[in-house]
Amino acid sequence: MTQSKLFKTLLTGVLPVGSVFFAYAATAQNTSEIGVGLGGLTYKGELSPHYQFRNNRPALTAFYRKDVSAPITLRAGFTAGLLRADDGNVRGVNRRVAPLAEYRNANMKGSLLEASGVVEYNFFDYHDRHDKVHFTPYVFVGLAGFYASTQTASSTNPQLDRKAGMLNVAIPAGLGFKYALSDHWNLGLEAGARKTFTDELDHINGKSRGQDDRIGNPHDQDWYFYNGLSISYTFYKIRCPDPSQEKGKKD
């Protein structure tokens, strides 16, 4: 898929999500949040077939939440971070480097920018200060667009050397935990996966630029993950009674 088609796909998907987000944000729950977070980005693909905590690289996020109801929250966010992977970290039997990773001997590094819109489901109303429960676990799912600029190199397979950027879409999903420190300040912990629609984050797919099936898996796509801590500030909107409703009650 070309970058122009990907951009059109991104707009087609993100604009409806964005319009729904801001339409709901314009209507009426009484709380909203703005916050920032610090965490790590991790890549999963040919150079890291499984999630590896050691591949975490620094990432920052900023977000805005709007509570549609007690359980439902809409969130828009931006995330920026680094990506890294190395065949030398892929272990096989006897804790030795796996044969394919040893043959390929490649590494990847780069950066990623993401814009996302997600729906969160909260199990408790942690904003209700009359309740003794001031925390909630939550799950989320949504749509994201991202731009990744990565470079792959190999000292033994120079055909793998490549540096390029790409625009693509991803499906974010995961879980988290929110805790209200006070009426306004909140802490958060979140872990989530991003299912992409590309096998080019690491520029290795086993079917292009002279690559073969020994180099990569042409039937799999890349993933990336974000996990981190956040702090946010809650805004409360005080709603005045509707004069027409008040008049109806008096009559």
Backbone bond lengths (Angstrom), bond angles and torsions (degrees), N, CA, C in turn:
res aa  C-N    CA-C-N  psi(-1)  N-CA   C-N-CA  omega(-1)  CA-C   N-CA-C  phi
1 M - - - 1.456 - - 1.522 109.75 -
2 T 1.325 117.93 131.34 1.455 120.90 -178.42 1.510 110.13 -74.90
3 Q 1.382 115.31 163.08 1.467 119.35 -178.92 1.523 111.04 -65.67
4 S 1.355 118.05 -33.57 1.459 119.98 179.43 1.521 111.00 -65.21
5 K 1.368 116.09 -40.68 1.456 119.18 177.57 1.519 111.23 -67.36
6 L 1.349 116.15 -38.15 1.459 119.85 177.33 1.513 111.55 -62.66
7 F 1.351 115.80 -40.01 1.461 119.93 179.80 1.524 110.66 -63.93
8 K 1.354 116.26 -40.81 1.462 119.80 177.78 1.524 110.60 -65.27
9 T 1.346 115.69 -40.41 1.461 119.34 177.42 1.518 111.43 -62.22
10 L 1.344 115.55 -42.21 1.459 120.88 178.44 1.519 111.21 -60.24
11 L 1.348 116.81 -46.62 1.458 120.33 179.91 1.522 110.96 -63.94
12 T 1.348 116.02 -41.58 1.455 120.25 -179.65 1.517 111.70 -60.87
13 G 1.349 115.78 -37.46 1.457 119.59 -179.17 1.507 114.15 -82.78
14 V 1.348 116.93 -42.19 1.460 120.96 -172.83 1.524 112.14 -76.84
15 L 1.330 118.23 -37.54 1.459 119.94 -176.26 1.524 112.93 -61.44
16 P 1.369 119.02 -45.52 1.465 116.94 175.67 1.521 112.82 -61.86
17 V 1.355 116.32 -40.19 1.474 119.31 177.68 1.513 109.98 -61.78
18 G 1.342 116.52 -43.75 1.454 120.45 179.95 1.510 112.30 -64.34
19 S 1.348 116.78 -40.12 1.462 119.65 -179.01 1.524 110.41 -66.67
20 V 1.344 116.45 -39.48 1.464 119.36 176.90 1.516 110.16 -64.96
21 F 1.347 115.85 -41.83 1.464 120.36 -179.23 1.521 110.78 -58.00
22 F 1.336 116.56 -52.41 1.459 118.79 -175.06 1.529 112.22 -75.85
23 A 1.333 117.36 -23.97 1.458 119.41 174.59 1.519 109.81 -66.82
24 Y 1.330 116.78 -44.99 1.463 120.26 177.37 1.521 110.88 -68.59
25 A 1.335 115.99 -36.61 1.460 118.91 -179.35 1.514 111.13 -63.37
26 A 1.334 115.94 -28.70 1.463 120.00 -179.94 1.516 111.14 -76.40
27 T 1.341 118.37 -20.31 1.448 122.30 178.08 1.503 108.74 -99.89
28 A 1.025 127.32 -173.70 1.415 135.93 -130.69 1.464 125.21 -107.43
29 Q 1.128 135.96 35.18 1.470 124.20 160.34 1.519 107.06 -75.45
30 N 1.297 114.18 161.17 1.457 118.65 -170.47 1.524 114.66 -92.26
31 T 1.318 118.41 -5.64 1.462 120.38 -175.79 1.527 111.55 -125.87
32 S 1.324 113.97 147.04 1.459 121.80 172.38 1.522 107.66 -148.04
33 E 1.324 116.34 162.24 1.466 121.33 -176.23 1.522 110.82 -136.00
34 I 1.305 115.15 149.21 1.457 121.60 168.83 1.522 106.77 -128.38
35 G 1.326 117.25 137.31 1.455 118.35 -174.02 1.516 114.04 -156.70
36 V 1.320 114.82 172.43 1.460 122.63 177.57 1.524 108.04 -134.68
37 G 1.331 115.51 157.50 1.451 119.39 -179.53 1.512 112.30 -144.55
38 L 1.306 115.76 158.99 1.457 123.30 178.09 1.521 107.84 -130.87
39 G 1.344 116.42 131.42 1.452 119.02 -178.41 1.508 111.96 -164.48
40 G 1.332 115.46 -147.36 1.450 120.19 -177.78 1.516 112.21 -138.51
41 L 1.345 115.90 148.21 1.458 123.26 172.48 1.525 108.32 -104.91
42 T 1.314 115.25 139.11 1.457 121.70 178.66 1.521 109.42 -133.93
43 Y 1.325 115.94 137.63 1.467 121.81 -178.97 1.526 110.26 -105.07
44 K 1.351 115.97 146.65 1.462 122.03 173.06 1.518 108.76 -132.33
45 G 1.337 116.65 124.43 1.456 121.72 -179.26 1.513 109.80 -174.69
46 E 1.321 116.96 -149.82 1.466 120.16 -178.11 1.526 112.20 -57.98
47 L 1.325 118.08 -40.60 1.463 121.10 -176.64 1.522 113.11 -84.45
48 S 1.321 116.56 -3.82 1.467 121.96 176.37 1.525 107.41 -154.34
49 P 1.341 117.86 81.01 1.464 121.37 -173.83 1.521 114.41 -61.36
50 H 1.322 116.90 -21.25 1.462 121.86 179.39 1.531 108.89 -129.67
51 Y 1.336 115.03 159.38 1.464 119.23 176.92 1.530 109.39 -60.23
52 Q 1.338 116.30 126.48 1.467 121.40 178.18 1.528 108.95 -124.75
53 F 1.324 115.76 116.17 1.460 119.89 -178.32 1.526 111.64 -60.01
54 R 1.328 117.92 -31.12 1.451 121.22 -178.62 1.528 112.12 -65.56
55 N 1.335 117.49 -17.41 1.468 120.66 179.05 1.530 112.71 -84.60
56 N 1.333 117.54 -1.94 1.472 119.85 178.41 1.515 110.20 -59.93
57 R 1.324 115.60 132.75 1.458 122.79 175.58 1.525 109.04 -128.81
58 P 1.339 118.37 151.68 1.468 121.07 -171.68 1.527 113.65 -56.07
59 A 1.327 114.47 143.39 1.465 121.67 177.90 1.522 109.29 -146.73
60 L 1.325 115.95 147.42 1.464 123.72 176.13 1.519 109.43 -121.60
61 T 1.321 116.00 147.80 1.453 119.91 177.52 1.523 110.03 -139.42
62 A 1.325 116.08 150.72 1.466 123.25 173.50 1.523 107.01 -134.45
63 F 1.327 117.39 141.51 1.458 118.99 -173.56 1.526 112.00 -149.51
64 Y 1.346 113.66 161.47 1.468 121.83 173.26 1.521 107.25 -129.83
65 R 1.333 116.24 129.56 1.460 121.72 178.25 1.522 109.80 -113.50
66 K 1.335 116.02 142.76 1.453 121.67 172.32 1.513 108.61 -129.61
67 D 1.335 116.43 121.88 1.460 121.04 179.37 1.521 109.84 -80.50
68 V 1.324 115.49 114.32 1.466 121.14 177.72 1.526 109.96 -80.35
69 S 1.312 115.80 -37.50 1.461 122.98 176.39 1.524 107.05 -153.83
70 A 1.318 117.80 -178.91 1.462 119.36 -179.86 1.530 112.24 -57.70
71 P 1.349 118.52 -43.69 1.469 116.88 -179.07 1.533 114.85 -89.30
72 I 1.320 119.05 -22.18 1.467 121.37 -170.31 1.530 111.13 -107.85
73 T 1.328 115.48 126.18 1.461 122.91 176.54 1.517 109.32 -127.43
74 L 1.333 116.00 137.29 1.458 121.69 173.11 1.523 108.52 -102.32
75 R 1.332 116.35 138.67 1.467 120.35 -176.46 1.523 110.93 -135.76
76 A 1.325 115.52 131.38 1.460 122.17 171.38 1.516 107.80 -112.38
77 G 1.337 117.59 137.69 1.452 119.06 -176.01 1.515 113.63 -149.90
78 F 1.328 114.36 159.41 1.462 122.67 173.78 1.532 107.81 -126.16
79 T 1.317 116.23 134.48 1.453 122.10 -179.57 1.521 109.74 -130.68
80 A 1.314 116.55 138.37 1.464 122.12 177.03 1.516 108.50 -135.69
81 G 1.322 116.21 135.72 1.461 118.75 -179.34 1.512 112.23 -166.82
82 L 1.326 114.92 -176.52 1.454 122.88 -177.42 1.530 110.09 -108.17
83 L 1.329 115.59 154.75 1.461 122.19 176.72 1.529 109.20 -123.30
84 R 1.324 116.03 148.81 1.461 119.62 -179.90 1.516 109.39 -160.12
85 A 1.354 117.03 142.35 1.458 122.38 174.08 1.520 108.59 -158.94
86 D 1.344 115.58 155.76 1.461 120.07 -176.92 1.525 108.59 -150.24
87 D 1.342 115.30 130.14 1.463 119.22 177.09 1.520 112.29 -57.39
88 G 1.331 117.12 -28.57 1.463 120.63 -178.48 1.511 113.69 -65.05
89 N 1.358 117.02 -13.88 1.467 120.74 179.89 1.522 112.77 -96.32
90 V 1.336 117.76 -2.36 1.467 121.55 -178.85 1.520 109.09 -88.95
91 R 1.313 116.53 111.78 1.464 121.12 -174.84 1.522 111.82 -100.75
92 G 1.327 114.88 141.90 1.453 121.74 175.26 1.511 110.38 -109.76
93 V 1.328 116.08 -142.84 1.460 119.67 179.40 1.527 109.54 -68.26
94 N 1.315 115.51 152.19 1.470 122.74 179.62 1.528 112.42 59.97
95 R 1.338 115.91 20.68 1.463 122.39 177.82 1.518 113.15 61.69
96 R 1.326 116.79 21.01 1.455 121.10 176.03 1.520 109.77 -91.81
97 V 1.334 116.78 162.76 1.453 120.40 177.50 1.521 108.80 -60.35
98 A 1.339 116.31 132.89 1.459 121.28 -178.81 1.529 110.24 -60.11
99 P 1.352 118.12 146.18 1.467 120.99 -175.94 1.527 114.35 -55.54
100 L 1.340 117.88 -45.72 1.457 120.12 -179.99 1.525 110.89 -63.30
101 A 1.333 116.67 -43.79 1.461 120.56 179.02 1.524 110.99 -62.99
102 E 1.331 116.09 -38.48 1.462 119.62 179.16 1.529 110.96 -66.97
103 Y 1.327 117.14 -40.08 1.461 121.41 178.68 1.529 110.77 -65.65
104 R 1.335 116.20 -42.04 1.472 120.71 -176.06 1.524 110.77 -74.98
105 N 1.334 117.33 -45.37 1.463 123.72 175.20 1.533 112.15 52.46
106 A 1.330 115.97 50.28 1.472 121.36 -176.92 1.522 110.73 -114.97
107 N 1.314 115.23 160.17 1.461 121.76 173.22 1.519 109.34 -140.57
108 M 1.305 115.52 156.31 1.463 121.80 -177.36 1.522 109.72 -134.87
109 K 1.323 117.17 142.06 1.455 122.63 173.18 1.518 108.75 -148.30
110 G 1.334 116.37 156.86 1.454 119.88 179.85 1.514 111.55 168.63
111 S 1.335 115.77 -161.20 1.458 121.87 -177.43 1.518 109.54 -138.94
112 L 1.338 115.30 162.80 1.467 120.87 -177.18 1.517 109.84 -145.14
113 L 1.338 115.92 138.10 1.463 123.74 173.77 1.518 108.31 -119.24
114 E 1.322 116.70 133.96 1.465 120.90 -176.53 1.518 111.17 -133.04
115 A 1.344 116.86 137.54 1.462 123.45 168.88 1.519 107.18 -118.75
116 S 1.331 117.09 131.40 1.466 119.42 -173.24 1.517 111.93 -139.79
117 G 1.313 114.87 157.29 1.449 123.64 170.42 1.516 108.39 -134.34
118 V 1.338 118.30 123.64 1.472 120.78 -176.29 1.524 110.32 -133.61
119 V 1.320 114.17 160.38 1.463 122.50 172.81 1.526 107.71 -108.88
120 E 1.330 116.53 127.14 1.463 121.68 177.69 1.524 109.83 -105.53
121 Y 1.318 116.12 140.40 1.466 121.25 172.60 1.527 108.41 -111.83
122 N 1.339 115.91 115.36 1.464 122.73 -179.31 1.529 109.83 -95.02
123 F 1.332 116.42 134.17 1.460 119.79 -178.62 1.530 112.31 -81.94
124 F 1.346 117.71 -23.02 1.463 121.48 176.86 1.531 108.98 -133.61
125 D 1.334 115.96 159.58 1.461 121.45 176.18 1.532 107.96 -91.82
126 Y 1.321 116.61 88.09 1.462 119.38 -174.27 1.527 112.76 -77.82
127 H 1.332 118.21 -7.66 1.467 121.14 175.62 1.530 112.46 -84.08
128 D 1.321 118.16 -12.80 1.466 121.26 -177.93 1.522 109.14 -77.25
129 R 1.333 116.63 103.23 1.466 120.61 -175.69 1.527 112.31 -74.25
130 H 1.363 117.50 -9.47 1.459 119.97 175.42 1.525 111.44 -83.35
131 D 1.309 116.02 -10.11 1.460 121.51 -179.93 1.527 109.48 -96.20
132 K 1.320 116.27 146.14 1.459 120.10 178.93 1.521 112.25 -74.44
133 V 1.341 117.09 -18.18 1.458 121.81 -179.12 1.524 109.08 -89.22
134 H 1.340 117.60 110.42 1.456 121.80 -179.45 1.532 111.37 -112.99
135 F 1.330 114.76 33.24 1.462 119.59 178.00 1.517 108.20 -146.63
136 T 1.317 116.36 164.81 1.451 120.80 173.91 1.523 111.41 -158.54
137 P 1.322 117.95 137.47 1.463 119.23 163.41 1.523 108.39 -78.29
138 Y 1.317 117.39 157.67 1.465 120.47 178.45 1.520 109.87 -150.99
139 V 1.319 115.32 159.71 1.462 122.52 173.01 1.522 107.41 -123.07
140 F 1.337 116.71 157.48 1.459 119.12 -178.52 1.524 110.79 -147.16
141 V 1.333 115.26 156.62 1.461 122.87 174.25 1.526 107.07 -153.91
142 G 1.342 116.89 150.64 1.458 118.55 -178.63 1.509 112.65 -172.82
143 L 1.339 114.81 -149.48 1.457 122.77 -177.81 1.521 108.23 -138.49
144 A 1.336 116.40 140.16 1.463 120.94 -179.25 1.523 109.98 -137.67
145 G 1.311 115.35 151.27 1.452 122.29 169.04 1.519 107.73 -118.45
146 F 1.329 117.48 141.85 1.455 118.97 -177.56 1.525 111.35 -141.55
147 Y 1.326 114.32 154.44 1.466 122.01 171.86 1.519 107.14 -120.69
148 A 1.335 116.71 123.65 1.454 121.86 -179.97 1.520 109.53 -119.38
149 S 1.325 116.20 133.70 1.465 122.59 174.68 1.521 107.03 -119.85
150 T 1.339 116.59 110.42 1.462 120.69 -174.08 1.528 111.31 -132.06
151 Q 1.313 114.36 156.83 1.466 122.26 178.96 1.524 108.75 -131.06
152 T 1.337 116.23 128.25 1.453 122.49 177.85 1.526 109.12 -115.85
153 A 1.338 116.77 138.80 1.460 121.25 -179.24 1.519 109.49 -143.29
154 S 1.343 115.87 151.30 1.457 122.25 176.99 1.520 109.04 -142.85
155 S 1.325 116.22 132.19 1.461 119.96 -179.37 1.526 112.33 -78.06
156 T 1.341 117.73 -17.68 1.462 121.08 -178.64 1.526 113.98 -113.07
157 N 1.350 117.00 -16.44 1.471 121.02 178.90 1.527 109.13 -128.73
158 P 1.344 117.58 80.18 1.463 120.68 -175.24 1.522 114.22 -61.83
159 Q 1.349 118.41 -17.71 1.459 119.88 178.39 1.527 111.86 -67.06
160 L 1.340 115.56 -13.80 1.462 120.06 178.79 1.522 112.90 -86.94
161 D 1.320 118.15 -12.06 1.464 121.07 -177.07 1.523 110.34 -66.59
162 R 1.304 116.10 122.49 1.470 119.76 178.85 1.518 110.28 -162.57
163 K 1.322 115.45 144.94 1.452 122.47 174.46 1.519 108.04 -132.97
164 A 1.344 117.36 125.60 1.464 120.95 -176.53 1.524 109.67 -162.45
165 G 1.333 115.30 163.03 1.456 121.65 175.34 1.513 109.94 -115.52
166 M 1.312 116.16 158.35 1.461 119.85 179.90 1.521 110.79 -149.70
167 L 1.327 115.24 151.64 1.460 123.53 174.69 1.513 107.58 -113.07
168 N 1.323 117.16 131.04 1.457 119.57 -177.14 1.524 109.42 -154.71
169 V 1.335 115.62 178.26 1.463 121.89 179.31 1.519 109.41 -117.53
170 A 1.325 115.90 159.20 1.456 121.83 179.74 1.526 109.62 -146.99
171 I 1.321 115.19 158.09 1.470 122.26 175.25 1.523 107.95 -108.10
172 P 1.351 117.98 105.86 1.469 119.93 177.03 1.533 111.26 -83.42
173 A 1.307 116.45 139.56 1.465 122.00 176.01 1.522 107.90 -154.52
174 G 1.324 115.87 148.20 1.453 118.20 179.95 1.518 112.26 173.41
175 L 1.314 115.58 -158.43 1.463 121.44 -178.43 1.517 109.58 -144.17
176 G 1.336 114.72 163.52 1.457 119.03 -178.82 1.509 111.62 -159.45
177 F 1.325 114.49 -175.04 1.464 122.15 -177.47 1.523 107.56 -146.22
178 K 1.336 116.88 129.97 1.464 122.75 178.61 1.530 109.09 -118.10
179 Y 1.333 114.77 142.25 1.461 120.34 177.86 1.520 108.72 -136.81
180 A 1.345 116.44 124.81 1.460 122.26 179.37 1.519 109.69 -85.04
181 L 1.339 116.48 108.88 1.462 120.81 178.24 1.520 111.59 -70.40
182 S 1.340 115.66 -34.60 1.465 121.95 -177.95 1.519 107.64 -155.78
183 D 1.330 116.22 -167.56 1.460 119.76 178.20 1.523 111.91 -60.69
184 H 1.321 117.59 -29.52 1.464 120.56 -173.46 1.530 114.94 -117.42
185 W 1.319 118.79 -29.16 1.461 120.24 -172.23 1.527 111.85 -102.75
186 N 1.342 115.28 137.17 1.463 121.82 -176.42 1.526 110.60 -134.43
187 L 1.322 115.54 148.10 1.462 121.83 171.75 1.531 108.78 -110.16
188 G 1.322 116.07 149.21 1.459 120.24 179.15 1.516 111.99 -138.30
189 L 1.309 115.80 152.22 1.461 123.69 174.81 1.516 106.48 -135.61
190 E 1.342 116.84 129.51 1.462 119.55 -175.10 1.520 111.49 -143.28
191 A 1.329 115.67 146.35 1.466 122.86 173.05 1.518 107.69 -138.82
192 G 1.324 116.90 129.10 1.454 119.81 -176.78 1.515 112.96 -150.26
193 A 1.324 115.58 152.87 1.466 122.90 178.50 1.523 109.38 -107.05
194 R 1.333 115.39 151.32 1.457 121.93 174.91 1.527 108.55 -122.30
195 K 1.319 116.48 112.80 1.463 121.78 176.03 1.523 107.94 -85.70
196 T 1.325 117.54 113.72 1.460 120.80 -179.14 1.531 109.91 -91.64
197 F 1.327 114.96 173.54 1.463 121.94 177.41 1.518 110.03 -119.43
198 T 1.327 115.30 39.01 1.453 121.49 179.33 1.526 109.48 -145.91
199 D 1.322 116.03 153.02 1.458 121.72 173.34 1.523 110.04 -114.71
200 E 1.339 115.31 26.00 1.461 120.28 -172.02 1.527 114.30 -115.10
201 L 1.330 118.44 9.71 1.462 118.17 176.20 1.528 110.62 -59.36
202 D 1.333 115.70 -36.87 1.461 120.29 179.85 1.526 112.78 -103.38
203 H 1.364 116.62 1.90 1.475 122.76 179.82 1.521 112.75 61.94
204 I 1.327 117.52 21.18 1.461 121.72 178.09 1.520 108.53 -125.65
205 N 1.341 116.55 116.67 1.452 119.72 179.97 1.520 113.75 -134.77
206 G 1.334 117.68 -4.31 1.455 120.13 176.79 1.509 115.12 77.61
207 K 1.331 118.22 10.95 1.462 118.70 -177.35 1.529 113.60 -143.19
208 S 1.338 118.53 11.62 1.461 119.80 179.52 1.517 110.35 -144.92
209 R 1.322 115.98 162.90 1.467 124.37 178.86 1.530 112.39 51.90
210 G 1.358 115.24 43.62 1.448 119.19 177.53 1.517 114.61 77.39
211 Q 1.319 118.29 4.98 1.457 120.49 179.70 1.531 110.09 -74.19
212 D 1.313 116.81 157.85 1.452 121.33 174.99 1.528 108.79 -132.55
213 D 1.337 115.66 -179.04 1.459 119.64 -175.56 1.528 113.09 -65.88
214 R 1.323 117.76 -15.60 1.467 120.06 176.82 1.532 110.74 -73.97
215 I 1.332 116.52 -21.85 1.466 121.20 -175.92 1.522 111.72 -87.21
216 G 1.342 117.43 -43.94 1.454 119.78 -175.55 1.513 111.71 -152.54
217 N 1.331 115.46 172.64 1.459 122.43 -179.98 1.529 109.06 -100.43
218 P 1.353 118.45 109.61 1.463 119.99 -177.91 1.523 113.72 -75.59
219 H 1.342 117.89 -2.93 1.466 121.57 -175.72 1.528 113.04 -109.41
220 D 1.331 116.88 11.50 1.457 120.79 -177.93 1.522 108.93 -127.02
221 Q 1.332 117.40 155.47 1.457 122.27 178.45 1.525 109.76 -120.13
222 D 1.328 115.17 160.13 1.460 120.85 -174.90 1.528 111.62 -82.35
223 W 1.320 115.19 156.53 1.461 124.08 175.67 1.527 108.52 -128.11
224 Y 1.327 116.37 161.34 1.457 120.95 164.45 1.524 108.45 -143.60
225 F 1.329 115.17 158.27 1.462 121.80 -172.92 1.526 109.55 -129.94
226 Y 1.341 114.99 147.46 1.475 120.04 171.32 1.513 108.13 -124.32
227 N 1.330 117.25 133.38 1.462 121.71 171.42 1.523 108.07 -138.80
228 G 1.328 116.92 139.14 1.455 117.84 -178.17 1.510 114.09 -177.10
229 L 1.335 114.44 179.88 1.453 124.41 177.70 1.523 109.53 -107.75
230 S 1.326 116.97 151.42 1.461 120.48 179.52 1.521 110.70 -141.29
231 I 1.321 115.33 159.93 1.464 122.98 171.14 1.513 107.18 -132.17
232 S 1.318 116.41 138.61 1.468 120.22 -176.66 1.525 110.68 -139.71
233 Y 1.325 114.37 160.56 1.470 121.59 -179.94 1.515 108.25 -119.46
234 T 1.327 117.07 130.35 1.462 122.68 -177.41 1.525 111.45 -94.95
235 F 1.332 115.12 133.76 1.460 122.52 173.84 1.526 108.50 -107.27
236 Y 1.334 116.02 136.65 1.462 121.59 177.96 1.525 109.07 -111.80
237 K 1.334 115.11 134.83 1.456 119.99 177.27 1.520 108.54 -107.25
238 I 1.338 115.81 121.58 1.469 120.94 179.32 1.521 108.15 -87.90
239 R 1.318 116.19 122.17 1.457 121.18 -176.52 1.535 110.36 -98.27
240 C 1.319 115.08 127.43 1.462 120.38 176.77 1.521 109.21 -80.37
241 P 1.333 117.65 146.02 1.470 119.79 178.76 1.525 110.53 -62.20
242 D 1.330 115.51 147.13 1.460 121.60 176.07 1.523 108.80 -72.22
243 P 1.365 118.68 118.62 1.470 120.79 -177.82 1.517 112.89 -54.81
244 S 1.322 118.08 -38.00 1.470 120.53 -178.52 1.516 111.04 -66.03
245 Q 1.349 116.83 -37.29 1.450 120.03 178.18 1.515 111.46 -69.66
246 E 1.349 115.77 -40.34 1.466 119.22 178.22 1.526 111.09 -63.02
247 K 1.343 115.71 -38.29 1.465 120.06 -179.88 1.507 109.74 -66.23
248 G 1.366 116.45 -39.31 1.455 120.74 -179.65 1.513 111.49 -64.37
249 K 1.338 116.70 -35.22 1.464 120.10 179.44 1.516 110.94 -67.43
250 K 1.365 116.36 -38.43 1.466 120.21 -179.01 1.533 110.42 -68.64
251 D 1.345 115.69 -37.98 1.470 118.81 -179.77 1.531 110.89 -69.62
